[in-house]
Amino acid sequence: MKIRRRQFCSTALVTGLAWQSRWTAAADTSGLETLVPCRAITRGPGYHWFGYYDKREFDPTNTLVLSNKVSFEGRSPTAADSITVGFINTKADDIWTPIGTSNAWGWQQGCMLQWVGRSGKRVLWNDRQGDSFVCRIHDLETGDTRTLPRPIYTLSPDGRFGLSTDFRRIDNLRPGYGYDGLADPFVTERAPEESGVWRVDLETGRDELILSLAEVAAIPWPDGDRHASAWHYFNHLLVSPDSQRFIVLHRYRPAFDPKTLQFQGGFVTRMLTAAIDGSDRSILDPSGFTSHFIWKDNEVVTMWTKPAGRPAGFYDFVDKTDRIKPVGSEKMAVNGHNTYLPAPYQDWILNDTYPAGPQRQQTVYLYHLPSGRRFDLGHFPAPTEYRGEWRCDTHPRSSNDGTTIAIDSPHAGGRQVYLLDIAELLQRES
């Protein structure tokens, strides 16, 4: 790719103007380097971020951009710590509008804030109410907020149902991804029958346990029983584009003390897919190394993993088969948060890297499948204090038309939300 210009991401907000007019080039010695137009859409006081890479952040008009707001950084959230949820109107001076609060959140995934369905009228997030984690659904037209009895991990694209799992158990076994404040009632059980994945009807609130930890823990591993004495949990759920199947990562830790809530060593992972009622289950990746993933379409899942006998990398797995092929082996050589741009740009993978080099740069980039070309969009330094549980990954998310990318970045003195304009690049290179 020929770089026509090399510019730096402005942290100043110049409101009410076009992208080019909002742009402010500035010298920067911190390691920040942007290769497409970039601007901040949030600012202090307070810190803003969205969270995970597989949630819908943009409304259907690509005008309203969801975000969380918090007053502190640099430590784990407690049950008493509340965040505000709201949206930025990018066509009205980037005005921030709060719509609610949450006491059920973490630094990596926020409170699962996301748009519901395709209408752009409803927003969903998780919260705590009494002795339960719940889900709030806010109607922007009426201003009403409904409460569902279970927190939501992921939504069906059609907006009819969500999938839930136990954030209390996740908080014990994968700190930073669960929610503080409530005890796991099954903490002494290695793979409880009453904990797992629930399907939740978003209209009625009715929930049904469709997959239990006990059921999945009983499925043998290909090379023998590696998990008889392990402690099991589910996380990272995602529904297929046609809302007919879902992915869940089955993880376990070999050693865990339910009295002290302490564990040793890492975790082992395998990926399952299943029909929306929990039937027709398939172990898609039994390697133990499954990491970030996305549905490419209704049959193919693209993920970072290390299949048996192969190097770690991104691979396409065909659901309910043993067919695997590598993707972008040379250009996407390290783990990142991968998605596909929407049509008509579905041949492009959007991805990022973790901090690397002396300036701890996180690189956001596009990978073009037909040509095998990679286009870096920017290098965003992460200060050294952003490590571990309260790190700030960029988690790139695409607008619905594919021409704008949102990221979270702490490079300007605290995490804020930035937009990258890739319309010209796509027009030129597609």
Buried (B, 14 or more C-beta within 10 A) or exposed (E): EEEEEEBBBBBEBEEEEEBEEBBBEEEBEEBBBBBBBBBBBBBEEBBBBBBBBBBBBBBBEBBBBBBBBBEEBEEBBEEEBBBBBBBBBBEEEBEBEEBBBBBBBBBBBBBBBBBBBEEBBBBBBBBBEEEBBBBBBBBBEEEEBBEBBBBBBBBBBEBBBBBBBBBBBBBBBBBBBBBBBBEBEBBEBBBBEEBBBBBBEBEEBEBEBBBBBBBBBEEEEEEEEBBEEBBBBBBBBBBBBEBEBBBBBBBBBBEBEBEEBEBEEEBBBBBBBBBBEBEEBEBBBBBBBBBBBBBBEEBBBBBBBBBEEEEBBBBBBBBBEEEBEBBBEEBBEBBBBBBBBBEEBEBBBBBBBBBEEEBBBBBBBBBBBEEEEBBBBBBBBBBEEBEEBBBBBBBBBBBBBBBBBBBBBBBBEBBBBBBBBBBEBBEEBB
